[in-house]
Structures are given as structure tokens and as C-alpha cells.
Amino acid sequence: MQGTAADRGGFARLWWGYAGLGLILTAGIIITALLMRTPPVPQPVAFNHRKHTGELGLNCEFCHVYVKKSAHAGLPDAQTCTVCHQTPQGTSTEAARVTALLAEGDPLNFNKLFALEPHVFYTHRRHVGIAELECRGCHGDIAETERPPARPLVRIDMDFCVDCHREQGQTLDCNACHR
Amino acid sequence: MARWGMVIDLDRCTGCAACEVACKSENNIAPVSAGEADMGRATSWMKVMAQVEGEFPDTTMHFYPRPCMHCDNPPCIRVCPVQATYINDEGVVGQIYSRCIGCRYCANACPYMVKYFNWYGPEWAQSERNHLNPDVSVRPAGVIEKCTFCHHRLQKAREDARAEERELREEDYQPACADICPTGAIVFGDLDDPSHRVYSLKEDPRALRIMEDLGTQPKVYYLRPRE
């Protein structure tokens, strides 16, 4: 049985209605996801990890001095950069900017990129100093980046930690990380 | 596997409450106003209870320092609907604040009344804010908190022992209360390790556990005062 012209008009209106609803929902989901994303982490200078760790062969501990000794690995300050950058290094404009900033007495406050929730008690000492895990296991290819990433390269959540603890046969006691 | 426990010699306890102060300082326990304390909203993971015996003027006073008993059969974990409180392999009854929903079932189930509800977010004087212990979280309003046998100290002691490639010693891990006690009334250690003092002290004829008949099997022993 053929539908009348009025029926066909009704179907078309319904179809457009569904399409419009779908579009609004998709846009809503995308906007919510963008809003819920962690804000980008700004840095005082565009530090080139690849240059320092690869070409110059500096180890992570040179700048992150507490990585084997303390809970936090620590971030470098102007004093660390001054070791080399007091005098102009290389040809890049960013290196020239670092020297200029140091000459002005800028403290070069780097910001923490990988931050855990406040109820998580992690120590670098236990994982890097004692268990001798590699940095890339949790921080991904941070040593290969040429510009500071705006967001962490690896999403470190409880599944991430617990999966590794299971694989390595390490403690699964809640108290080990939460207190 | 260790089984951590405590023995408190009531003959040695002078009721000075240094353990209470040390505990509050170690575990970031916020003070409350006098009015709130009157309503029973003060938090004290370690509490020195006082008991007067005899008729005036022939009275004696006894003090009972009371931390969480860390029962081997804890009633609190049976009632927790979200497994925020649990007993670990070493017998420490833990409380996971980020998981707690604040229903207070555990506080009501505990016969020793050692679980405390956070009625408010913590408030400290400006001068005290930089003195908080970074190894212990600051609990938000709406969760239950309790004595942890200073479990964070065990983790630190274990890290030190591993870094120095040696076994954990008895003196490496002591909770703040046992550490501070000026008369040595609070003794802490592994109840199953014959080299620890608590191992023999818990077998002392004076040893007793509070409300043992409930079957909670507490791991805090008291040495009753000599007559």
C-alpha cells in the first residue's frame, strides 16, 4: 500500500527531527568532553627534552634531582639552567631567550605536568630509587618531546597503577597508596 | 607476615596525654571548638580515658590510653557497604577516605568507639597550616577516620630498610604514641615475632584485652595494674 503525500511529509519531518536531536546530542557530548579536559599546563620556556636527554646525554636525575630519594622527583629551577645557559648555547631562539631570562633574574618556575589526586600517596623513591623502574614506564616518551606537552602523555589512573602492581606481583593493599 | 600490635602497661601510664598530642600532630587531626567538643564531635584517634576508683579520700586514678584496637575480627568492616574500611594482611585495620561515603555504620558497630566522623572540613589557625604532615591526608568533611597504627611510618621504615638492604627492625617502625611515651608504657611491635617485646608482654599474667568476650580479638593488650 502506498502512503499518501501527507504521510510522506510526516516521515520527512520525523527524520529531520531525529537528525537534529542527534546533532545536538553529539555537539553536547563533544563540548562536555572539551570542558572536562584538564586545563593545559603552561611552562615558562619551551624546554626541549629530546635535545637535553638525547643529543646532550643528560640523565633525568640531572634536573629532577630527587627522583631516587624522595616522594617528588623535583623540577629544575633557574640555578640548574644557569649551569649551562648563563652564556648563550646553540642557535635556537628559545635557548637565547633562556639566557636572557636568566640574566633578568627570572626564577623559571616550571609547572608540574603529571599530578596525582591528593588522596594518592606515591613515592618516586620506592619506584625509581629502590625498584629501579624506568621513567618511561609511567611518563611515556616525555624524553623524546621537543616542546613541553600541554597535557600528560600518559593517563595515570588507579587501573594503570593496579595493572602494573598485579603484573609485578606487588602489593594490592589499599593502605599502600591511600591514607 | 607481621601482625602488628600494641601492649600498654597501665602501671607505667601517668595520664600525661603526650600520646594524644603526638597522635594529633602526626596525623593532621584538626582541633574543634569547645562547644563542638561538648557535642561529642572532637576527634582523638588516641584518647586517654581516666577512671577513678575508691571512695574519697582513698581514691586511685587509672588511665587507659585507647587507640583503635585493630581487631583481628573487626565488627566495623562487616557493616561497611563500600569496603572503605578493611583489614590488611598485617592486621592493620585501614580506612580509605576517598572511598568512604560517611554512612557511619562502622562508627556505630565499633564497640570501642574509636571511629570518628568528620562533621566539618578541617580548620587550622594560620600559624599551623605549614606544619601539617605531608605523609598523611587531610580528611574532608563527611568521612570516618581512625587510628592507623601510623601505617605511613611503616611504609617509610620499609623504604629505608630496602634502600639500606637490611631487614626491618623493631625500632624502625613505631607509631607516634609509642615513640613519644615518656614512661615507655606503650610498646609496639610484631605480635608473632619472638624478638619483639610485645611477643612476650602479651603473654604476661597481667595482660588483658578490652571486651574480649565479644570475639573481636583486639590486637591492643593492656597490662592491668598491680594491686
Interface residues (C-beta under 8 A of the other chain):
Chain A: A71 E117 P118 H119 F121 T123 R125 R126 G129 I130 D173 C174 N175 A176 H178 R179
Chain B: Y86 N88 D89 V92 G94 I96 Y97 S98 R99 P134 D135 V136 S137 T148 H151 H152 Q155 E159 R162 A163
